[in-house]
Amino acid sequence: MNKGKERVLLLGTYTPKIDDKGRLSLPSKFRSSFSSGVIISQGIDTPCLYVSTPKEFANIQEKLRTATNEDGSKISALQISQALRLLTAGASEDTLDKQGRINIPPFLRSFADLKDDIIVIGVGSRVEIWNQEKWAEYNKQALSGLQKTAQEVLLF
């Protein structure tokens, strides 16, 4: 149950810096959403990092456990185990420090190829951290696909 709390949507694009110790200052608009802590994990479908609340991370795990194929059939136990293993083995728990920073471990920085220029985006229920060049490539491809879909659906 929601207990009277409205679900916060994490939205927007930001360009903070990551320091030599792997600390990243989350945009101030996002910080209150992570007062209970953060789970930083490898992106499942993209070369980025997911930043989730512990509750949202549990929701992602539950969605994986109950996922179905496009035809409605249940995904195999092996596929679910593999996905959960990759998601949880590549995750790290943290809390915001007094400056609103999180510490991104070296193995996660390496996975997402995080260097000086990064992009932080709000994706509704989570935040994603991207290498700026990889985000630009992904965004260009995604926009192209979205334009094609919009043309088909809206009959432009």
N, C-alpha and C positions, 0 to 999 in steps of 0.2 A: 504494500500500500504506500501511497505517496506521502502520507502524514501532513498534508497541507502545503508541502513544498512543491513549487513549480519546477519542472525540469528545465534546466538551463541549456540553451543551445550555444554551442561553441562555434563561432562564426568569424570569418575574416582571414586576411593574409598579413603576415608580419615578417620582418627581416632582422631579428636579433642576432647577436654574435655569440659564438661559443668560445669560452676561454681555453687556455692551454691545459687546464685541469679537467676539461670536459663539462664545465658548468654552463648551463643555459638559463638565462632569465626569461621565465615565461611572461608573455604579455600580461599586463595588469588586469585586463578584462577576463582572463582565464583563471587567475589565481584563486579566487573564492571557490571555484568549482573543485579545486584539488586540496581543500583544507584537510580532508581525511587521508591524504596521501596520493601517490601516483604509482602506476605500474607502467613501465616503459618496456615495450616489446617490439620485436621485428614485425614489419608490415607483412601481412599474409599474402597480399596480391600485388604489392608494389615494393620497390626498394627504398622504403622510408621506415620511420619509427612511429609506432602508435603510442600515445600518452593517454592513459585511461585512468579513471578513478578505480579503486578496488571493486566497487559495485559493478561498474560497466565492464571491467575485465571478466568478472564472474558471468555477466550476461553474455559476453562474446563466447566464453567457454560453453555455456548452456546452448547457445545457438548452434555451435559446432556439433554438440552431442545429439541434437535433434534435427540436424539438417537433412534435407532430402535432395535427390537428383531432380533435374528439370522435368522428368516424367512423373515425379511424385513418389518414386520408390525411395526407400530408406538407403542412406549411404552406409557402406559396409563398416563394420566395427574396426577393421584394419585402417581404413581411410580416416575415420574419426580419431583413432589413436595416434596416427601419424600427424594429423593436423594439430591435435592438442599437445603432443610432444614438442613439435616445432614452436608452437606459440608459447608454451610455458617454459621450456628450456632456454629460450632466448629472451627471457623477461627479467626485469630487475625492479625491485621495490625501492621507493624513495619518498622523502617528504620535502616540501618546500623549505628552504632556509629563510632567514629573516629578510633577505633581499628578493625573495620569490624565485630563487634558482633551484633547478634540479641538476643532479649529477648524472651524466650519461656515461656509463662504463665504456672502456675502450672497445670491447667486442661489439657493442651496439653502434658506436661511432664508425667502426670499420664496416659493419654490415651496410649501413646507410651512406657510406662514403662521405661523412660529415667533415667539412673543413671550415674555413673562415666564413664563407658565404652560404648561409642556410635560409630556408624558408620555413616558417611555422604557420600552419593553416588550421582553422577550426573546421571540423567535419561533423557538425551536429553534436554527437555524443562523445567524441574523442578529439584529440589534437594529433596532427601528423607533423613530423619534422623531416624535412627533405634537404638534400644537397640541391643548391640553387639550379645548377645545370640540369640535373635529372628532373627536377620539377618542371623546368621550361620545356624539356623534351616531352614529358608525360602530358603536360597541359596542352601542348600543340596537337598531339595525337588525339587526346580526349576531345578537344574542341572540334577537330575535324569529324570525328565519329558522331559527336552530338549534333553538328550541323546536318549531317546526312540523315540522322534519325528525325530531327525536327522537320526536315524537308519531306520525309515520307509521312510522318504523322500529321503535320499541319498542311501538307499538300502545297508547299510553296512552289 
